Amino acid sequence: MTRLLLFVLAVSYSGSAMSQSPIGFRTDGTGRYPDANPPLHWATDKNVVWHIELPKSNAIPVILGEKLFTCAEPCVLLCIDKSNGKILWEAESRFDEIKLSETEQAQFEVERRQAEQLDKQLSVLNKQRSELQKLLKDGKTTKEEADEKFKELRTQSDAIREEKRKLTTWNRYLEAGKGGAGRYHPTGGYSSPTPVTDGKHVYVIFGNGLAACYDLEGNRQWLKLVEQPTAAYGHGSSPLLVGDKLLVHFSDLVALDTRDGREAWRAKVSPGHGTAMHTRLGDVDVAIHPSGNVYRISDGTLLAKGLGKTGPNSPLVQEGKVFFVAGRVSGYALPTSSEIPATWEPLWKGPNLKGGGYWFPSPILHDGLIYAMNARSIFSVVDATTGELVYERRLDFGGGQSYPSITLAGNFLFASSDNGTTLVLEPGREYKELARNSLEPFRSSLVFEGNRMYARTTKGLWCIGQ
């Protein structure tokens, strides 16, 4: 009887540990902290509980119990004591740890030499282009002659670049930002993706195509090069953890087995900077991708295609609905079944929002209203029931671009610019600004817990409380 009781307790404990909902991008994906009692006023010298300096990152802080996880350049995962900011451990994932087989290494050297020769040919063409521009400027050739020659040079350059793209081994194993085919941009660096935890392990990806798993003490369980990132301006999307699948999107959408990092399935879809969101259709786990595609998480089956687009932000999945915001708002009621083809009922024909440009911040849904903002700080409020545009307003941050996602803490909205300014707003059908606060520049999003706010700036990590 005692043995049976111990077995039941052990199984119950194991099930409890496994039931921890993933904590990652925007904490639970919504950016909502309704139980928080947030600070409304702060500055670098006001209501600061603690502050530490760190190398830059745009990753959102992830809180698990008394620990806080974040990232730092180039490819570092940090575990921090939430109470005082002390770094408990840090672990770096290095690209040079990826080992090539003898065959791959030999092929890499062959293709490296080929790439060098192709680069020399490109250099010659670039020199010819510069000389032609000078001749045109000095009036020593006609525009018609120059245009014809420019076209010829462009055709030759494109052909050489296509040859470089065929060097698959060289492109795969040359780190993004260091001469390879992978895309890199200093604004995002390598450490923009937010880590995610299931309560037992922490999973992290970086903008050079690496994915890694660590236990809570910082011991690495596995490291994998998935593939080189191909989205314009480098890599920004975060991993999505559902059960034993870790979804990452560097070039294709790839599901990794959380136990060993092996590829479980792969889907062809253009990469971007938004993060896929998890929901369930009936009893089936699905991922709703920023492209508007819906994938069954167990095997990657495409269940729906092109429902909407969010660009660099993420779909808003809440209250049995999904919304896509990127210049235009569209919404659908979630089907109750994952049958193919499932019926996705449009809620309404959404409005076109002002401002254009990029929609970096992910939106918020609260009390029937969708709050959205673009990089130019045009703040738009849409009725989630009717699709009616309630109001639009350019927020005055005093400069910068709006990268951070909108957050809700308690009954307050927090909208930020990358210059470090945050406006505290009252939700509702009329614009009401309650407070204006300044901190260091940041592109991450604010995280709240209890009466504390955590901000990952480009220079450090701040804990704010009052």
N, C-alpha and C positions, 0 to 999 in steps of 0.2 A: 504493500500500500504506500509506504514511504517513497519507494523508488518511483512508483507511478505518479505520486504527487510532485516529486522533483522534476520528473519528465514533463508533466503538464506545465509547471511553472517555467521550465526552461523554454518550452515551445512558446508560451505566452510572452516571455521576455523577448525572445527572438522576433516574434511577430510585432511587438511594440516597437522594437528598434527599427524594423524594416518599414514601419508605418509613418516614419518621419517624412512629412511632405518636403520636397526639394526646396531649398532656399537659394536663390540666385539673382538673376536679372530682375531689378525692381522688386526684390525680395520674393514675392509670390507671382510676379509678372504683371501685377496691376498697378503698383506704385501707391497703393492705399494703405494707410495706417490709422484706421478709424478709432482705435483704442488709445492712441497716443495723446499725451498732454504736452504739445510741442512748445518750445520756446518761440516767442514772436519777435524778439529783439536780440541782436548780437552784433559783434564786430571783432576785429582781431584782438581787441583789448577789453571786450565786454562779454560777460556770460560764457567765458571759455573754461570748461572743466579741465581739459588737457589738449595739448597740441604736440605733434611730432613732425619733424621734417623727413621727407621721403623723396626718392627719385620720382619723376612724373609718372602718371598713369591716369586713364579715364575710366577705370573699372569702378563699379558701384560697390561700396562696402557690403559684405555679407555677414550677418550676425548669427552665431550659433551658440546659445547659452552665454557663457562668459567670454567666448572667443569671437574675434572679428577677423575676417579674411579680406584681403585686398591684394592688389598686384602692384608691381613696380617695374620700370624699365631695367634691363631689356626684357627678361622673361622670368621674373621672380614672383613667387607666391609668398605672401606674408601672413603670419598668424599673430594677432595682437591681442593683448589683454584689454578687454573692453572697459575695465574699470579705471585704468591709469595710462593706457597707451604704450605700455611696455611691449616690445617685440619679443614674442615667445620663441618663434623660430622663423626662418626664411629658407626657401628652397628654390634653386635656380634650375631651369630646364634649358640646357644648352644644345644648340643645333649640331655642334660638333660631336655630341654624344651619339648621334644617329650613325650606326655602323653600316658600311656598304659591304656586300659580299665581294669576294675576289673578282668575280665576273663583272659585277657592277662597277667596282673600282677601275678595272681595266677599261671598261667602256666609257666611264667618266673621263678618264685621261685622254682617250681618243677624241671624245666630243669637246673637251676643253680646248684642245689644239685647233679643232675645226672652228670653234667659236672665236678664237683669237684671230684666225685668218678672216673670218667673216666680219669681225669688228674692224680690221684693217681696211677691208673693202668699203665698209660704211664710212670710215674716216676719210678715205679718198673722195667719196661722193659728197660728203659734207663740205670738204675743202672746195670742190668744184662748184658747189652751190653758193658758197661765200664769194668766190671769185666772180661768178655770174651776177650776183647781186651788186657787186662793185662796178662791173661793166655797165649794168643797167643804170645805176646811179650816176655814173660819169658820162652817160649818153653814148657809150661806145657800142651799144647794141640796141636793137628795137625791142619794144615790149612784146611784139608778136614772136620774135626769135627767142627771146628770153623765156616766154611762157611755154613754148614748145620744148625748150631744153629743160626747164624745171619739171615738166611733165615726164620727160624721159628719165631724169634723175630720180624722181619720186617712184616711178615704176621699178627701176633697178633697186632702190632702197627697200621697197616693199618685198621684192623677191628675196633679198638677202635676209630680211627679218623673218620671212616665212621659213627659210632654211634653218635659221636659228631656233625657231619654234619646234622644228622636227628633231632637235637634239634632246630627246626626252629624258635621258639619264642625267645629262648636264643640267637641264632645267629643274629637274626634281630635287637634286641634291645641292644646288647652289642657293644659299639663303636669300629670301626676299630682301630687297634693299641693298644687296651686295653684288649686283651684276646679273642675277638670274632672271628668270621669266616672272617670278612672283612679284605682285604689286606691293609697294610700300609707300607710306607717306608719314612725314614726321609729326603731323597733327595727331594721328592715332598711334604712331609707333607700333610696338609689338604688344603692349599690355593694355589695350582698350577693352578686350572682352572681360566680362564679369565672371568670376568663378561660381561654381554651384556645388552645394553639398546635400547629401542625403542623411546627414547626421552621423555617418560612420566614415565617410571618405569625402575628400574635396577634389573636384575635377576642374581642370583649368586648361584653356587653350590660349595660344599666342599668335600674333600676326605674321609669324614665319611658317605657319602650318603645323606647329607642334601641338600635341594634346598630351596631358599627363594626369595621373591619379595619385593622390597622396592620402595617407591615413591622417588622423587628427593630431598625431605627434610629428608630422612632417616627413615620415618615411615614404619614399616613392614606391608605388606599386607597379606602375608601368609608364613608359614614355613612348610616344609614337609620332612619326612624321606622317600626317594624313595626306597632304598635298600642298602645293604652293597656292597662296591666295591669288585670285584673279580679279576681284572687284576693284573698280577705279578708286584711287586714293587709299589703297591699303585695306586692311581688314578691321572690321568693327563689330560684327555680330557676335553675340555670346552663345555659349552652349545651352542646350535644352536637355534636362535630365528627366526621363520618365521610366520608372522601373529599372530594367537592366540595359536600357539604351541611352546613349549619350549622342544627341544630334548636333553635328557641327557643319558649318557651311563655309568652306574656303573657296571652292570652285564648284563642285557638286554638293548636293545635300547628302551627307554621309552619316549613317548610324553606326556608332562604335559599341561593342560589347563592353559594359562597364567592368567586367571581371578581368579582362586582359588587353583591352584596347583594339581587339581585332575588328575588322570591318564586318558589320552584319548585313547592311544593304546600302545601296547608293541610288540616288535619283538625280537625273539631269534637270537642273533648273538654274537660271542665272543668279549669281551671287550678288548680295547687296550688304548693307550695314544693319538692317533690321534683324531682330531675333524672332524666331518662330515661337508660337504660344501653344500650350497644351490644353486640351479639353477632352471631353468624352462624348461620343455619339452612342447613346444607349450604354452598352457595357464595353465599348471599344475605345481605347486610347488613340487619339489622333493629334497631329501637329498641324496647326494652321500657319502657313508660311506667309511672309510679307508679300510674296508674289500673288497671293490669293489662292494658291494651291493648298489642298488638304491631303495629308498623307497618313495612312495607317501606320502607327509606330512599330507594330510588331514585325512588319515585313516590307514597309515602304510602298505599299499599294496606293496609287493615286485615286483618291475618292472624289475630288472635285478640282476644277482648274479655273484659274483666272477670275475668282470672285471679286477681287478688288486689288488695290496696290497701296502699300504704305511707304514705299521708298526706304529711307534710312531709319524710320521708326518701326514700331511693332504693332501687329493687330491688337485690338482691344476686345478681349473675350470675357464676358461678364453677363450674369443674369439670363443665361440661355440665348445670348445673342453674340454676334461678332461684328465689329466695326472696323473699317479701313479708312484711314485719314491720310491724304497726301494731295492737297489742292482741291480735292473733292471728297466728300464723306459718303460712304456707302455702308449699308448695314443689312444683315441677314439673320433670320431666326435659325438657330441651330436645329438640324434634323434630329429626330429622336432615334434614328437608326443609321447604321453605317452601310446600309445596302447600296449597291451600285446599280443604276444611278440613284443617289439620294436626292431628295427635293430640298433645294435651298431657296427659301422664300424671301425675296427682297422686302425689306421693311418699308422702304420709300425711295424715291429718287432724290438723292441728297444734293445739297447746295454746293456750288463752286465757292471756295474760300478765297479771300483776298491774299495778295502778297507774293504768290508764286515762289520760285526758288525751292530750296530744300526744306523738308519737314523733319528735322533731326529729333526734336522732342517727341516722345511717345505720349499719347493723350491720356486723359482721366475720364472715367464715368462716375458721376455722383448725383444721387437724387434725380435721376432722369435727364441729366444734362451732360453732354460731352464737351470737355474743355481741351482745346488743341492750340498749338502754337507752331509757327514756322521759324526758320533760322533768322528771319528779319524781324522777329518779335511781334508779328501780327497774331493777336490772341483772339480766337474764335470760339464762340459758344453755340452749340447746336442742340436742339431738343431731340433726345434719343427716341422719343415715341413718334414724332411727326416728321422729323428731318428738317424742321424749320430752323433757319438761322436766327438766333436770339439776339446776338450782337457781336460786333468785331471792333477791335481797338488795338492800335500799336502801343505796346508797353514801353515805357521810358526807362530803360536800364542805364542810360548814359553812355552807351557804346557797346561794342562786342556783338557776338552772334549768339543766338539761343541754341545751344547744344543740349543742356540738361533736360531730362524729361520732367513734366509737371508731376508734382506729388500732392497727395492729400494726407494731412495729419490732423487728427481730431476733426474739427469742422472748419479747417483752414486749407486753402490752396497755396502752394509755393511754386512760383515760376522764376526761373533764373536765366542769367546770361553768362557767357564764358568770361566776362570781365569780373566775375565774383559777386555781382549784385543779385539779390533775391528780393522779390516782392511778395508780401503776404497778402492774400486776397480773400475776401468773403465769397463763398460760393453763392450763386443765384443768378437771376435774370438781369441784374444790373451790376455794373462794374463798381466794386468797392475795394479800394486799396487801404489796408490796415497798417502796414509797416513796410519799411524799406531798409534793407541790411546789406552790408558790404563785408566781403571776406577776400581771400586770395582768389585769383582766377581759377576756374574749374570747368570741366566739361562732363564730369561724372554727374550722377543724380543724388539728391539728398535722401538719407535714410533716417527713419525715426523709430524710437523704441522708448516707451514710457515718457519721461520728461526730458529725454536726450535726443539730440540731432547729431548725425555724423556726416561730415562732408569730406570727400576725398578731393583735394585740390591738386593742381599740377605740381605743387611743391611739398605737399604733406597731407596729414590727416588731422581733422579737428573734431573734438567732441564739444558740443554746445549744450548748455543747460541753464535754467534760471530758477 
